[in-house]
Amino acid sequence: MEETAVKIFWIAVGTTGSLIVGVLSYIIRNAISKNATKENVEAKTNLLEKDIEHLTKELVLSENKISVLHKRISDLRDSSKEIYVSKELFHQTIKQLNEKLDTILKFVEK
């Protein structure tokens, strides 16, 4: 009977000790996580603000590049109209030259 009482006593002591260690570790982990969370949130907030500033700068630069590209495209369209007109003129000139060559060939053949 004494052995059983001693075993029960040590089981109670072990259970109580394990419960105390578990509660203390929970309290310590909870306190550490709360402190770390506040610091982490502040650090992450600062990083996000820097990221937002960087992205805003990139957005402005991209908008500037897009406006420059739009201007270049409109300039290219204007110049392509001139090229198209000159191409038509070139074809007309070739037609005229062909006609003159035809008339010259007619005279040469006779």
C-alpha positions as CSV (number, residue, x, y, z in Angstrom):
1,M,0.0,0.0,0.0
2,E,2.9,2.3,0.7
3,E,4.3,1.7,-2.7
4,T,1.0,2.6,-4.3
5,A,0.7,5.8,-2.2
6,V,4.3,6.8,-3.1
7,K,3.6,6.2,-6.8
8,I,0.4,8.2,-6.6
9,F,2.3,11.0,-4.8
10,W,5.0,11.1,-7.5
11,I,2.3,11.0,-10.2
12,A,0.6,14.0,-8.5
13,V,3.9,15.8,-8.1
14,G,4.8,15.1,-11.8
15,T,1.4,16.2,-13.0
16,T,1.5,19.3,-10.9
17,G,5.0,20.2,-12.0
18,S,4.1,19.6,-15.7
19,L,1.0,21.7,-15.3
20,I,3.0,24.5,-13.7
21,V,5.7,24.3,-16.5
22,G,3.0,24.4,-19.2
23,V,1.2,27.4,-17.7
24,L,4.5,29.3,-17.2
25,S,5.7,28.5,-20.8
26,Y,2.3,29.6,-22.1
27,I,2.5,32.9,-20.2
28,I,6.1,33.5,-21.3
29,R,5.3,32.6,-25.0
30,N,2.3,34.8,-24.9
31,A,4.2,37.8,-23.5
32,I,7.0,37.3,-26.0
33,S,4.7,37.0,-28.9
34,K,2.8,40.2,-27.9
35,N,6.0,42.2,-27.6
36,A,7.4,40.7,-30.8
37,T,4.1,41.3,-32.6
38,K,4.1,45.0,-31.8
39,E,7.7,45.4,-33.0
40,N,7.0,43.3,-36.0
41,V,3.9,45.2,-36.9
42,E,5.8,48.5,-36.7
43,A,8.7,47.1,-38.7
44,K,6.3,45.7,-41.3
45,T,4.4,49.0,-41.4
46,N,7.7,50.9,-42.1
47,L,8.6,48.4,-44.8
48,L,5.2,48.7,-46.4
49,E,5.4,52.5,-46.4
50,K,8.8,52.3,-48.1
51,D,7.4,49.9,-50.6
52,I,4.4,52.2,-51.3
53,E,6.7,55.1,-51.8
54,H,8.9,53.1,-54.2
55,L,5.9,51.9,-56.1
56,T,4.5,55.4,-56.3
57,K,7.8,56.6,-57.8
58,E,7.8,53.8,-60.3
59,L,4.2,54.5,-61.2
60,V,5.1,58.2,-61.9
61,L,8.1,57.2,-64.0
62,S,5.9,54.7,-65.9
63,E,3.3,57.3,-66.6
64,N,6.0,59.7,-67.9
65,K,7.4,56.9,-70.1
66,I,3.9,56.2,-71.4
67,S,3.3,59.9,-72.2
68,V,6.6,60.0,-74.1
69,L,5.7,56.8,-76.0
70,H,2.3,58.3,-76.9
71,K,4.1,61.4,-78.2
72,R,6.5,59.3,-80.2
73,I,3.7,57.2,-81.6
74,S,1.8,60.3,-82.7
75,D,5.0,61.7,-84.3
76,L,5.5,58.4,-86.1
77,R,1.9,58.4,-87.4
78,D,2.5,62.0,-88.7
79,S,5.7,61.0,-90.4
80,S,4.2,57.8,-91.8
81,K,1.5,59.9,-93.5
82,E,4.3,61.9,-95.2
83,I,6.0,58.6,-96.2
84,Y,2.7,57.3,-97.5
85,V,2.2,60.4,-99.6
86,S,5.8,60.3,-100.9
87,K,5.3,56.6,-101.7
88,E,2.2,57.5,-103.8
89,L,4.2,60.2,-105.5
90,F,7.0,57.7,-106.1
91,H,4.5,55.4,-107.8
92,Q,3.1,58.2,-109.9
93,T,6.6,59.2,-111.0
94,I,7.3,55.6,-112.0
95,K,4.1,55.4,-113.9
96,Q,5.0,58.6,-115.7
97,L,8.5,57.3,-116.5
98,N,7.0,54.1,-117.8
99,E,4.6,56.0,-120.0
100,K,7.5,58.1,-121.4
101,L,9.6,55.0,-122.0
102,D,6.6,53.4,-123.8
103,T,6.3,56.4,-126.1
104,I,10.0,56.5,-126.7
105,L,10.0,52.8,-127.5
106,K,7.1,53.3,-129.9
107,F,9.1,55.9,-131.8
108,V,12.2,53.7,-131.8
109,E,10.3,50.7,-133.1
110,K,8.9,52.5,-136.1
